[in-house]
Amino acid sequence: GRPRFAMVHRYARAMPQYDVGHVARVSDIAAQATRHHGLALIGAAYDGVGIPDCVRAAEEAAQRVFDQLMSKDTSV
């Protein structure tokens, strides 16, 4: 069904703030993601909400995935 009530709060020229405990949650997620070879999780939900943060995280993740793929044993 349709919602009976909805509210949107917009704050012009403001940066979102993470909830308390965000860093620990992201750390746990990152630890679990390392179990999956070649998987990289990035975006504003993880390591920074600004565009420069997202670009930096994407570049670092691309390098990590590249390094993982290049170091994988291809003799099989």
N, C-alpha and C positions, 0 to 999 in steps of 0.2 A: 504494500500500500504506500500511499504518499505520506511524507512526513507531516505531522500536524503543526510542527513548529521548527524553524531553522533560523540560525543567526550567523552572520559573517562579520568578523571584526577585521578591518584592514587598517594597518598603521603605515601611513605614507612615509617613505624614506627611512624605514626601520629594517633592521636585520633580524631574522628569527633567532630565537634563543633555544638551545637544547634544554631538556628537562634534567633535573638532578639525577645522576646515575647514568647519563648518556655515555660517557667515556667508558665506563665499565661494560655496558651492554655492547658497545661497538667492539671493544676488545674481545669479548666472548664470541661475538659473531665472526670476527676476523680469525680467531683461533680455530673455529669450526670450519671456516672456508679453506684453511690450509690443507684440509684433508682431501680436497678436490683439486687435483693437479690442473693448472691452467685457468682456474677460476679467480676472477678479480671482482670485488664489489667496490663500486665507487659511486659518488654522487653527494648531493648536499645533505643527505641523511646520515652520512658517516663522519667525514673529517673537515667540514667547513661549509658554510652556506654561500659564501661569495663565489663569484665566477673565478677569480684567481685560485681559490682553494680547490675548486672542482677541476680546473685545468691542470694544476700541479698534481693532484691525486690521480688523474687520468694518465698523465705522462709517467708517473711512478709505477702505476699498475701495469701499463703497457710494457714497461721495461722489465718488471718482475715476470710477467707472463712470457715475454720473449726469452728471458734468461732460463726460465723453467723448461720451455719447449726446446731450446738449444742444448740444454744439459741432459735431456732425456736420452737414455740409452737406446740407440737406434739399431743395435746389432741383432735384435730379435727377429 
